[in-house]
């Protein structure tokens, strides 16, 4: 797991969250397709909790749908996948390693609630399969708005870090 030094530079603690600076050092995604704002909890390779603040200025709301903006379901699933990739990147020390991520499968995907501007998505991720050194990972993701399930899916991805 990636460690960060304390102010005195002597003690190190495992990194258990990721702000936007860390996220951008792990994920290759950028605006308008960077869909996770913060990862507030990382429990090694087991679980993570991410946040996505949904705002009206996101480009998909121009056409999805005029007068009644709704976040596209595919972007909700992508936000879950990005949260999973940050968890793996932090836990395996892939910061600044040019990590590449590719969907291989999305299964059992269900959309339960509209997600609209002003909502905050809570993205809960659980690793179902994957290990250090492995490229193929499987996750379960559930996206919440407040206490309501907005979407859920299992997804498989290939992730690999390359020398920076």
Rosetta constraint file for C-alpha pairs under 8 A:
AtomPair CA 1 CA 14 HARMONIC 6.19 0.50
AtomPair CA 1 CA 15 HARMONIC 7.11 0.50
AtomPair CA 1 CA 44 HARMONIC 6.77 0.50
AtomPair CA 1 CA 90 HARMONIC 6.41 0.50
AtomPair CA 1 CA 91 HARMONIC 4.06 0.50
AtomPair CA 1 CA 92 HARMONIC 5.28 0.50
AtomPair CA 1 CA 93 HARMONIC 5.88 0.50
AtomPair CA 2 CA 14 HARMONIC 5.89 0.50
AtomPair CA 2 CA 15 HARMONIC 5.72 0.50
AtomPair CA 2 CA 90 HARMONIC 5.67 0.50
AtomPair CA 2 CA 91 HARMONIC 5.78 0.50
AtomPair CA 2 CA 92 HARMONIC 6.56 0.50
AtomPair CA 2 CA 93 HARMONIC 4.71 0.50
AtomPair CA 3 CA 12 HARMONIC 5.82 0.50
AtomPair CA 3 CA 13 HARMONIC 5.32 0.50
AtomPair CA 3 CA 14 HARMONIC 4.35 0.50
AtomPair CA 3 CA 15 HARMONIC 5.27 0.50
AtomPair CA 4 CA 12 HARMONIC 5.38 0.50
AtomPair CA 4 CA 13 HARMONIC 5.69 0.50
AtomPair CA 4 CA 14 HARMONIC 6.47 0.50
AtomPair CA 4 CA 15 HARMONIC 6.20 0.50
AtomPair CA 5 CA 9 HARMONIC 5.16 0.50
AtomPair CA 5 CA 10 HARMONIC 6.74 0.50
AtomPair CA 5 CA 11 HARMONIC 5.86 0.50
AtomPair CA 5 CA 12 HARMONIC 4.42 0.50
AtomPair CA 5 CA 13 HARMONIC 6.70 0.50
AtomPair CA 6 CA 10 HARMONIC 6.71 0.50
AtomPair CA 6 CA 11 HARMONIC 5.64 0.50
AtomPair CA 6 CA 12 HARMONIC 5.93 0.50
AtomPair CA 6 CA 13 HARMONIC 7.56 0.50
AtomPair CA 15 CA 42 HARMONIC 7.76 0.50
AtomPair CA 15 CA 90 HARMONIC 6.98 0.50
AtomPair CA 15 CA 91 HARMONIC 7.81 0.50
AtomPair CA 16 CA 40 HARMONIC 7.51 0.50
AtomPair CA 16 CA 41 HARMONIC 5.70 0.50
AtomPair CA 16 CA 42 HARMONIC 4.63 0.50
AtomPair CA 16 CA 43 HARMONIC 6.58 0.50
AtomPair CA 16 CA 44 HARMONIC 7.67 0.50
AtomPair CA 17 CA 38 HARMONIC 7.79 0.50
AtomPair CA 17 CA 39 HARMONIC 5.35 0.50
AtomPair CA 17 CA 40 HARMONIC 4.83 0.50
AtomPair CA 17 CA 41 HARMONIC 5.08 0.50
AtomPair CA 17 CA 42 HARMONIC 5.55 0.50
AtomPair CA 18 CA 22 HARMONIC 5.46 0.50
AtomPair CA 18 CA 23 HARMONIC 6.10 0.50
AtomPair CA 18 CA 38 HARMONIC 5.91 0.50
AtomPair CA 18 CA 39 HARMONIC 4.97 0.50
AtomPair CA 18 CA 40 HARMONIC 6.54 0.50
AtomPair CA 18 CA 86 HARMONIC 7.69 0.50
AtomPair CA 18 CA 90 HARMONIC 7.86 0.50
AtomPair CA 19 CA 23 HARMONIC 6.14 0.50
AtomPair CA 19 CA 37 HARMONIC 7.19 0.50
AtomPair CA 19 CA 38 HARMONIC 4.93 0.50
AtomPair CA 19 CA 39 HARMONIC 6.50 0.50
AtomPair CA 19 CA 40 HARMONIC 7.95 0.50
AtomPair CA 20 CA 24 HARMONIC 6.06 0.50
AtomPair CA 20 CA 37 HARMONIC 6.03 0.50
AtomPair CA 20 CA 38 HARMONIC 5.98 0.50
AtomPair CA 21 CA 25 HARMONIC 6.41 0.50
AtomPair CA 22 CA 26 HARMONIC 6.46 0.50
AtomPair CA 22 CA 95 HARMONIC 7.21 0.50
AtomPair CA 23 CA 27 HARMONIC 5.98 0.50
AtomPair CA 23 CA 38 HARMONIC 7.49 0.50
AtomPair CA 23 CA 86 HARMONIC 6.35 0.50
AtomPair CA 24 CA 28 HARMONIC 6.90 0.50
AtomPair CA 24 CA 29 HARMONIC 7.42 0.50
AtomPair CA 24 CA 30 HARMONIC 7.68 0.50
AtomPair CA 25 CA 95 HARMONIC 5.43 0.50
AtomPair CA 25 CA 96 HARMONIC 5.16 0.50
AtomPair CA 26 CA 86 HARMONIC 6.42 0.50
AtomPair CA 26 CA 89 HARMONIC 6.05 0.50
AtomPair CA 26 CA 90 HARMONIC 7.76 0.50
AtomPair CA 26 CA 94 HARMONIC 6.42 0.50
AtomPair CA 26 CA 95 HARMONIC 4.90 0.50
AtomPair CA 26 CA 96 HARMONIC 6.04 0.50
AtomPair CA 26 CA 97 HARMONIC 7.11 0.50
AtomPair CA 26 CA 98 HARMONIC 6.93 0.50
AtomPair CA 26 CA 99 HARMONIC 6.31 0.50
AtomPair CA 27 CA 82 HARMONIC 7.53 0.50
AtomPair CA 27 CA 85 HARMONIC 7.39 0.50
AtomPair CA 27 CA 86 HARMONIC 7.02 0.50
AtomPair CA 27 CA 98 HARMONIC 7.58 0.50
AtomPair CA 27 CA 99 HARMONIC 6.43 0.50
AtomPair CA 27 CA 100 HARMONIC 7.55 0.50
AtomPair CA 28 CA 98 HARMONIC 6.95 0.50
AtomPair CA 28 CA 99 HARMONIC 6.92 0.50
AtomPair CA 28 CA 100 HARMONIC 6.97 0.50
AtomPair CA 29 CA 33 HARMONIC 5.95 0.50
AtomPair CA 29 CA 34 HARMONIC 5.06 0.50
AtomPair CA 30 CA 34 HARMONIC 4.82 0.50
AtomPair CA 32 CA 58 HARMONIC 7.29 0.50
AtomPair CA 32 CA 59 HARMONIC 7.17 0.50
AtomPair CA 34 CA 79 HARMONIC 7.94 0.50
AtomPair CA 35 CA 52 HARMONIC 6.46 0.50
AtomPair CA 35 CA 75 HARMONIC 7.47 0.50
AtomPair CA 35 CA 78 HARMONIC 7.21 0.50
AtomPair CA 35 CA 79 HARMONIC 4.99 0.50
AtomPair CA 35 CA 82 HARMONIC 7.14 0.50
AtomPair CA 36 CA 50 HARMONIC 6.70 0.50
AtomPair CA 36 CA 51 HARMONIC 5.96 0.50
AtomPair CA 36 CA 52 HARMONIC 4.91 0.50
AtomPair CA 36 CA 53 HARMONIC 7.97 0.50
AtomPair CA 36 CA 79 HARMONIC 5.68 0.50
AtomPair CA 36 CA 82 HARMONIC 6.63 0.50
AtomPair CA 36 CA 83 HARMONIC 6.50 0.50
AtomPair CA 37 CA 50 HARMONIC 7.51 0.50
AtomPair CA 37 CA 51 HARMONIC 5.70 0.50
AtomPair CA 37 CA 52 HARMONIC 5.20 0.50
AtomPair CA 37 CA 53 HARMONIC 6.85 0.50
AtomPair CA 38 CA 50 HARMONIC 5.70 0.50
AtomPair CA 38 CA 51 HARMONIC 5.30 0.50
AtomPair CA 38 CA 52 HARMONIC 7.16 0.50
AtomPair CA 39 CA 48 HARMONIC 7.12 0.50
AtomPair CA 39 CA 49 HARMONIC 5.73 0.50
AtomPair CA 39 CA 50 HARMONIC 4.05 0.50
AtomPair CA 39 CA 51 HARMONIC 6.15 0.50
AtomPair CA 39 CA 83 HARMONIC 6.81 0.50
AtomPair CA 39 CA 86 HARMONIC 7.65 0.50
AtomPair CA 40 CA 48 HARMONIC 7.60 0.50
AtomPair CA 40 CA 49 HARMONIC 5.71 0.50
AtomPair CA 40 CA 50 HARMONIC 5.82 0.50
AtomPair CA 40 CA 51 HARMONIC 7.37 0.50
AtomPair CA 41 CA 47 HARMONIC 7.88 0.50
AtomPair CA 41 CA 48 HARMONIC 5.22 0.50
AtomPair CA 41 CA 49 HARMONIC 5.02 0.50
AtomPair CA 41 CA 50 HARMONIC 7.21 0.50
AtomPair CA 42 CA 46 HARMONIC 7.92 0.50
AtomPair CA 42 CA 47 HARMONIC 6.08 0.50
AtomPair CA 42 CA 48 HARMONIC 4.46 0.50
AtomPair CA 42 CA 49 HARMONIC 6.74 0.50
AtomPair CA 42 CA 87 HARMONIC 6.02 0.50
AtomPair CA 43 CA 47 HARMONIC 5.26 0.50
AtomPair CA 43 CA 48 HARMONIC 6.17 0.50
AtomPair CA 44 CA 87 HARMONIC 7.25 0.50
AtomPair CA 44 CA 88 HARMONIC 7.85 0.50
AtomPair CA 44 CA 91 HARMONIC 5.34 0.50
AtomPair CA 45 CA 87 HARMONIC 6.58 0.50
AtomPair CA 45 CA 88 HARMONIC 6.08 0.50
AtomPair CA 45 CA 91 HARMONIC 6.12 0.50
AtomPair CA 45 CA 127 HARMONIC 6.69 0.50
AtomPair CA 45 CA 131 HARMONIC 7.86 0.50
AtomPair CA 46 CA 126 HARMONIC 5.82 0.50
AtomPair CA 46 CA 127 HARMONIC 5.32 0.50
AtomPair CA 47 CA 87 HARMONIC 7.62 0.50
AtomPair CA 47 CA 124 HARMONIC 7.38 0.50
AtomPair CA 47 CA 125 HARMONIC 5.39 0.50
AtomPair CA 47 CA 126 HARMONIC 4.50 0.50
AtomPair CA 47 CA 127 HARMONIC 6.30 0.50
AtomPair CA 48 CA 83 HARMONIC 7.26 0.50
AtomPair CA 48 CA 84 HARMONIC 7.07 0.50
AtomPair CA 48 CA 87 HARMONIC 6.21 0.50
AtomPair CA 48 CA 123 HARMONIC 7.93 0.50
AtomPair CA 48 CA 124 HARMONIC 5.93 0.50
AtomPair CA 48 CA 125 HARMONIC 5.14 0.50
AtomPair CA 48 CA 126 HARMONIC 6.76 0.50
AtomPair CA 49 CA 83 HARMONIC 7.46 0.50
AtomPair CA 49 CA 122 HARMONIC 6.83 0.50
AtomPair CA 49 CA 123 HARMONIC 5.45 0.50
AtomPair CA 49 CA 124 HARMONIC 4.68 0.50
AtomPair CA 49 CA 125 HARMONIC 6.33 0.50
AtomPair CA 50 CA 80 HARMONIC 7.89 0.50
AtomPair CA 50 CA 83 HARMONIC 5.79 0.50
AtomPair CA 50 CA 122 HARMONIC 5.84 0.50
AtomPair CA 50 CA 123 HARMONIC 4.74 0.50
AtomPair CA 50 CA 124 HARMONIC 6.53 0.50
AtomPair CA 51 CA 120 HARMONIC 6.85 0.50
AtomPair CA 51 CA 121 HARMONIC 5.67 0.50
AtomPair CA 51 CA 122 HARMONIC 4.97 0.50
AtomPair CA 51 CA 123 HARMONIC 6.01 0.50
AtomPair CA 52 CA 79 HARMONIC 7.47 0.50
AtomPair CA 52 CA 120 HARMONIC 5.75 0.50
AtomPair CA 52 CA 121 HARMONIC 4.99 0.50
AtomPair CA 52 CA 122 HARMONIC 6.73 0.50
AtomPair CA 52 CA 123 HARMONIC 7.67 0.50
AtomPair CA 53 CA 118 HARMONIC 7.25 0.50
AtomPair CA 53 CA 119 HARMONIC 6.46 0.50
AtomPair CA 53 CA 120 HARMONIC 4.58 0.50
AtomPair CA 53 CA 121 HARMONIC 6.33 0.50
AtomPair CA 54 CA 58 HARMONIC 7.84 0.50
AtomPair CA 54 CA 71 HARMONIC 7.98 0.50
AtomPair CA 54 CA 115 HARMONIC 7.94 0.50
AtomPair CA 54 CA 116 HARMONIC 6.81 0.50
AtomPair CA 54 CA 117 HARMONIC 5.01 0.50
AtomPair CA 54 CA 118 HARMONIC 5.62 0.50
AtomPair CA 54 CA 119 HARMONIC 5.43 0.50
AtomPair CA 54 CA 120 HARMONIC 5.83 0.50
AtomPair CA 54 CA 121 HARMONIC 7.27 0.50
AtomPair CA 55 CA 116 HARMONIC 7.97 0.50
AtomPair CA 55 CA 117 HARMONIC 4.66 0.50
AtomPair CA 55 CA 118 HARMONIC 5.77 0.50
AtomPair CA 55 CA 119 HARMONIC 7.74 0.50
AtomPair CA 56 CA 61 HARMONIC 6.68 0.50
AtomPair CA 56 CA 69 HARMONIC 7.89 0.50
AtomPair CA 56 CA 117 HARMONIC 5.05 0.50
AtomPair CA 56 CA 118 HARMONIC 7.52 0.50
AtomPair CA 57 CA 61 HARMONIC 7.44 0.50
AtomPair CA 58 CA 62 HARMONIC 7.93 0.50
AtomPair CA 60 CA 64 HARMONIC 5.88 0.50
AtomPair CA 60 CA 71 HARMONIC 7.35 0.50
AtomPair CA 60 CA 72 HARMONIC 7.59 0.50
AtomPair CA 61 CA 65 HARMONIC 6.18 0.50
AtomPair CA 61 CA 66 HARMONIC 7.19 0.50
AtomPair CA 61 CA 69 HARMONIC 5.26 0.50
AtomPair CA 61 CA 70 HARMONIC 6.75 0.50
AtomPair CA 61 CA 71 HARMONIC 6.96 0.50
AtomPair CA 62 CA 66 HARMONIC 6.11 0.50
AtomPair CA 62 CA 69 HARMONIC 7.67 0.50
AtomPair CA 63 CA 69 HARMONIC 7.96 0.50
AtomPair CA 64 CA 68 HARMONIC 7.61 0.50
AtomPair CA 64 CA 69 HARMONIC 5.64 0.50
AtomPair CA 64 CA 70 HARMONIC 5.98 0.50
AtomPair CA 64 CA 71 HARMONIC 7.17 0.50
AtomPair CA 64 CA 72 HARMONIC 7.09 0.50
AtomPair CA 65 CA 69 HARMONIC 4.77 0.50
AtomPair CA 65 CA 70 HARMONIC 6.33 0.50
AtomPair CA 69 CA 116 HARMONIC 6.13 0.50
AtomPair CA 69 CA 117 HARMONIC 7.13 0.50
AtomPair CA 70 CA 114 HARMONIC 6.33 0.50
AtomPair CA 70 CA 115 HARMONIC 5.70 0.50
AtomPair CA 70 CA 116 HARMONIC 4.92 0.50
AtomPair CA 70 CA 117 HARMONIC 7.49 0.50
AtomPair CA 71 CA 75 HARMONIC 7.06 0.50
AtomPair CA 71 CA 76 HARMONIC 7.36 0.50
AtomPair CA 71 CA 114 HARMONIC 7.35 0.50
AtomPair CA 71 CA 115 HARMONIC 5.38 0.50
AtomPair CA 71 CA 116 HARMONIC 5.87 0.50
AtomPair CA 71 CA 117 HARMONIC 7.78 0.50
AtomPair CA 72 CA 76 HARMONIC 6.79 0.50
AtomPair CA 73 CA 77 HARMONIC 6.46 0.50
AtomPair CA 73 CA 111 HARMONIC 6.97 0.50
AtomPair CA 73 CA 151 HARMONIC 7.73 0.50
AtomPair CA 74 CA 78 HARMONIC 6.14 0.50
AtomPair CA 75 CA 79 HARMONIC 6.06 0.50
AtomPair CA 76 CA 80 HARMONIC 6.45 0.50
AtomPair CA 76 CA 143 HARMONIC 7.40 0.50
AtomPair CA 76 CA 151 HARMONIC 7.32 0.50
AtomPair CA 77 CA 81 HARMONIC 6.30 0.50
AtomPair CA 77 CA 141 HARMONIC 7.96 0.50
AtomPair CA 77 CA 151 HARMONIC 7.69 0.50
AtomPair CA 77 CA 152 HARMONIC 7.82 0.50
AtomPair CA 77 CA 153 HARMONIC 7.33 0.50
AtomPair CA 78 CA 82 HARMONIC 6.09 0.50
AtomPair CA 79 CA 83 HARMONIC 6.23 0.50
AtomPair CA 79 CA 123 HARMONIC 7.60 0.50
AtomPair CA 80 CA 84 HARMONIC 6.35 0.50
AtomPair CA 80 CA 123 HARMONIC 5.85 0.50
AtomPair CA 80 CA 124 HARMONIC 7.52 0.50
AtomPair CA 80 CA 125 HARMONIC 6.98 0.50
AtomPair CA 80 CA 141 HARMONIC 5.89 0.50
AtomPair CA 80 CA 142 HARMONIC 7.51 0.50
AtomPair CA 80 CA 143 HARMONIC 7.24 0.50
AtomPair CA 81 CA 85 HARMONIC 6.22 0.50
AtomPair CA 81 CA 141 HARMONIC 7.83 0.50
AtomPair CA 81 CA 155 HARMONIC 7.72 0.50
AtomPair CA 82 CA 86 HARMONIC 6.24 0.50
AtomPair CA 83 CA 87 HARMONIC 6.32 0.50
AtomPair CA 83 CA 123 HARMONIC 7.24 0.50
AtomPair CA 83 CA 125 HARMONIC 7.27 0.50
AtomPair CA 84 CA 88 HARMONIC 6.34 0.50
AtomPair CA 84 CA 125 HARMONIC 6.20 0.50
AtomPair CA 84 CA 126 HARMONIC 7.99 0.50
AtomPair CA 84 CA 139 HARMONIC 7.39 0.50
AtomPair CA 85 CA 89 HARMONIC 5.92 0.50
AtomPair CA 85 CA 101 HARMONIC 7.44 0.50
AtomPair CA 85 CA 159 HARMONIC 7.65 0.50
AtomPair CA 86 CA 90 HARMONIC 5.96 0.50
AtomPair CA 87 CA 91 HARMONIC 6.04 0.50
AtomPair CA 88 CA 92 HARMONIC 5.91 0.50
AtomPair CA 88 CA 94 HARMONIC 7.88 0.50
AtomPair CA 89 CA 93 HARMONIC 5.84 0.50
AtomPair CA 89 CA 94 HARMONIC 4.57 0.50
AtomPair CA 89 CA 95 HARMONIC 6.26 0.50
AtomPair CA 89 CA 99 HARMONIC 7.76 0.50
AtomPair CA 90 CA 94 HARMONIC 6.22 0.50
AtomPair CA 90 CA 95 HARMONIC 6.62 0.50
AtomPair CA 92 CA 132 HARMONIC 6.77 0.50
AtomPair CA 94 CA 98 HARMONIC 7.80 0.50
AtomPair CA 94 CA 99 HARMONIC 6.87 0.50
AtomPair CA 94 CA 161 HARMONIC 6.17 0.50
AtomPair CA 96 CA 164 HARMONIC 5.74 0.50
AtomPair CA 97 CA 161 HARMONIC 5.31 0.50
AtomPair CA 97 CA 162 HARMONIC 5.13 0.50
AtomPair CA 97 CA 163 HARMONIC 5.16 0.50
AtomPair CA 97 CA 164 HARMONIC 4.50 0.50
AtomPair CA 98 CA 161 HARMONIC 5.78 0.50
AtomPair CA 98 CA 162 HARMONIC 5.45 0.50
AtomPair CA 98 CA 163 HARMONIC 6.88 0.50
AtomPair CA 98 CA 164 HARMONIC 5.82 0.50
AtomPair CA 99 CA 159 HARMONIC 6.83 0.50
AtomPair CA 99 CA 160 HARMONIC 5.48 0.50
AtomPair CA 99 CA 161 HARMONIC 4.06 0.50
AtomPair CA 99 CA 162 HARMONIC 6.11 0.50
AtomPair CA 100 CA 159 HARMONIC 5.69 0.50
AtomPair CA 100 CA 160 HARMONIC 5.52 0.50
AtomPair CA 100 CA 161 HARMONIC 6.38 0.50
AtomPair CA 101 CA 157 HARMONIC 6.68 0.50
AtomPair CA 101 CA 158 HARMONIC 5.71 0.50
AtomPair CA 101 CA 159 HARMONIC 4.60 0.50
AtomPair CA 101 CA 160 HARMONIC 6.83 0.50
AtomPair CA 102 CA 157 HARMONIC 5.44 0.50
AtomPair CA 102 CA 158 HARMONIC 5.24 0.50
AtomPair CA 102 CA 159 HARMONIC 6.64 0.50
AtomPair CA 103 CA 155 HARMONIC 7.47 0.50
AtomPair CA 103 CA 156 HARMONIC 6.15 0.50
AtomPair CA 103 CA 157 HARMONIC 4.46 0.50
AtomPair CA 103 CA 158 HARMONIC 6.54 0.50
AtomPair CA 104 CA 155 HARMONIC 7.56 0.50
AtomPair CA 104 CA 156 HARMONIC 5.32 0.50
AtomPair CA 104 CA 157 HARMONIC 5.10 0.50
AtomPair CA 104 CA 158 HARMONIC 6.78 0.50
AtomPair CA 105 CA 155 HARMONIC 5.45 0.50
AtomPair CA 105 CA 156 HARMONIC 5.01 0.50
AtomPair CA 105 CA 157 HARMONIC 7.02 0.50
AtomPair CA 106 CA 153 HARMONIC 6.74 0.50
AtomPair CA 106 CA 154 HARMONIC 5.86 0.50
AtomPair CA 106 CA 155 HARMONIC 4.30 0.50
AtomPair CA 106 CA 156 HARMONIC 6.47 0.50
AtomPair CA 107 CA 153 HARMONIC 5.99 0.50
AtomPair CA 107 CA 154 HARMONIC 5.14 0.50
AtomPair CA 107 CA 155 HARMONIC 5.98 0.50
AtomPair CA 108 CA 152 HARMONIC 7.61 0.50
AtomPair CA 108 CA 153 HARMONIC 5.35 0.50
AtomPair CA 108 CA 154 HARMONIC 6.21 0.50
AtomPair CA 109 CA 151 HARMONIC 7.24 0.50
AtomPair CA 109 CA 152 HARMONIC 5.57 0.50
AtomPair CA 109 CA 153 HARMONIC 4.14 0.50
AtomPair CA 109 CA 154 HARMONIC 6.86 0.50
AtomPair CA 110 CA 151 HARMONIC 5.52 0.50
AtomPair CA 110 CA 152 HARMONIC 5.43 0.50
AtomPair CA 110 CA 153 HARMONIC 6.50 0.50
AtomPair CA 111 CA 150 HARMONIC 5.86 0.50
AtomPair CA 111 CA 151 HARMONIC 4.33 0.50
AtomPair CA 111 CA 152 HARMONIC 6.71 0.50
AtomPair CA 112 CA 149 HARMONIC 6.19 0.50
AtomPair CA 112 CA 150 HARMONIC 4.81 0.50
AtomPair CA 112 CA 151 HARMONIC 5.57 0.50
AtomPair CA 113 CA 148 HARMONIC 7.53 0.50
AtomPair CA 113 CA 149 HARMONIC 6.80 0.50
AtomPair CA 113 CA 150 HARMONIC 4.46 0.50
AtomPair CA 113 CA 151 HARMONIC 7.10 0.50
AtomPair CA 114 CA 150 HARMONIC 6.68 0.50
AtomPair CA 115 CA 119 HARMONIC 6.47 0.50
AtomPair CA 115 CA 145 HARMONIC 7.52 0.50
AtomPair CA 115 CA 150 HARMONIC 6.98 0.50
AtomPair CA 119 CA 145 HARMONIC 6.47 0.50
AtomPair CA 120 CA 145 HARMONIC 5.97 0.50
AtomPair CA 120 CA 146 HARMONIC 7.55 0.50
AtomPair CA 121 CA 143 HARMONIC 6.10 0.50
AtomPair CA 121 CA 144 HARMONIC 5.51 0.50
AtomPair CA 121 CA 145 HARMONIC 5.15 0.50
AtomPair CA 121 CA 146 HARMONIC 7.80 0.50
AtomPair CA 122 CA 143 HARMONIC 5.53 0.50
AtomPair CA 122 CA 144 HARMONIC 4.98 0.50
AtomPair CA 122 CA 145 HARMONIC 6.34 0.50
AtomPair CA 122 CA 146 HARMONIC 7.71 0.50
AtomPair CA 123 CA 141 HARMONIC 6.87 0.50
AtomPair CA 123 CA 142 HARMONIC 5.94 0.50
AtomPair CA 123 CA 143 HARMONIC 4.56 0.50
AtomPair CA 123 CA 144 HARMONIC 6.50 0.50
AtomPair CA 124 CA 141 HARMONIC 5.63 0.50
AtomPair CA 124 CA 142 HARMONIC 5.27 0.50
AtomPair CA 124 CA 143 HARMONIC 6.31 0.50
AtomPair CA 125 CA 139 HARMONIC 6.70 0.50
AtomPair CA 125 CA 140 HARMONIC 5.78 0.50
AtomPair CA 125 CA 141 HARMONIC 4.55 0.50
AtomPair CA 125 CA 142 HARMONIC 6.66 0.50
AtomPair CA 126 CA 139 HARMONIC 5.57 0.50
AtomPair CA 126 CA 140 HARMONIC 5.23 0.50
AtomPair CA 126 CA 141 HARMONIC 6.48 0.50
AtomPair CA 127 CA 137 HARMONIC 7.59 0.50
AtomPair CA 127 CA 138 HARMONIC 6.17 0.50
AtomPair CA 127 CA 139 HARMONIC 4.50 0.50
AtomPair CA 127 CA 140 HARMONIC 6.49 0.50
AtomPair CA 128 CA 137 HARMONIC 7.67 0.50
AtomPair CA 128 CA 138 HARMONIC 5.29 0.50
AtomPair CA 128 CA 139 HARMONIC 5.06 0.50
AtomPair CA 128 CA 140 HARMONIC 6.69 0.50
AtomPair CA 129 CA 137 HARMONIC 5.45 0.50
AtomPair CA 129 CA 138 HARMONIC 4.88 0.50
AtomPair CA 129 CA 139 HARMONIC 6.88 0.50
AtomPair CA 130 CA 134 HARMONIC 6.28 0.50
AtomPair CA 130 CA 135 HARMONIC 7.67 0.50
AtomPair CA 130 CA 136 HARMONIC 6.31 0.50
AtomPair CA 130 CA 137 HARMONIC 4.47 0.50
AtomPair CA 130 CA 138 HARMONIC 6.47 0.50
AtomPair CA 131 CA 137 HARMONIC 7.67 0.50
AtomPair CA 135 CA 158 HARMONIC 5.24 0.50
AtomPair CA 135 CA 159 HARMONIC 5.14 0.50
AtomPair CA 135 CA 160 HARMONIC 5.82 0.50
AtomPair CA 136 CA 156 HARMONIC 7.06 0.50
AtomPair CA 136 CA 157 HARMONIC 5.84 0.50
AtomPair CA 136 CA 158 HARMONIC 4.59 0.50
AtomPair CA 136 CA 159 HARMONIC 6.54 0.50
AtomPair CA 137 CA 156 HARMONIC 5.59 0.50
AtomPair CA 137 CA 157 HARMONIC 5.39 0.50
AtomPair CA 137 CA 158 HARMONIC 6.26 0.50
AtomPair CA 137 CA 159 HARMONIC 7.45 0.50
AtomPair CA 138 CA 154 HARMONIC 7.13 0.50
AtomPair CA 138 CA 155 HARMONIC 5.67 0.50
AtomPair CA 138 CA 156 HARMONIC 4.30 0.50
AtomPair CA 138 CA 157 HARMONIC 6.45 0.50
AtomPair CA 139 CA 154 HARMONIC 5.56 0.50
AtomPair CA 139 CA 155 HARMONIC 5.44 0.50
AtomPair CA 139 CA 156 HARMONIC 6.40 0.50
AtomPair CA 140 CA 152 HARMONIC 7.56 0.50
AtomPair CA 140 CA 153 HARMONIC 5.90 0.50
AtomPair CA 140 CA 154 HARMONIC 4.32 0.50
AtomPair CA 140 CA 155 HARMONIC 6.48 0.50
AtomPair CA 141 CA 152 HARMONIC 5.60 0.50
AtomPair CA 141 CA 153 HARMONIC 5.48 0.50
AtomPair CA 141 CA 154 HARMONIC 6.19 0.50
AtomPair CA 141 CA 155 HARMONIC 7.88 0.50
AtomPair CA 142 CA 149 HARMONIC 6.95 0.50
AtomPair CA 142 CA 150 HARMONIC 7.64 0.50
AtomPair CA 142 CA 151 HARMONIC 5.85 0.50
AtomPair CA 142 CA 152 HARMONIC 4.33 0.50
AtomPair CA 142 CA 153 HARMONIC 6.68 0.50
AtomPair CA 143 CA 149 HARMONIC 5.97 0.50
AtomPair CA 143 CA 150 HARMONIC 5.44 0.50
AtomPair CA 143 CA 151 HARMONIC 5.14 0.50
AtomPair CA 143 CA 152 HARMONIC 6.20 0.50
AtomPair CA 144 CA 148 HARMONIC 5.39 0.50
AtomPair CA 144 CA 149 HARMONIC 4.49 0.50
AtomPair CA 144 CA 150 HARMONIC 5.14 0.50
AtomPair CA 144 CA 151 HARMONIC 7.13 0.50
AtomPair CA 145 CA 149 HARMONIC 6.53 0.50
AtomPair CA 145 CA 150 HARMONIC 6.27 0.50
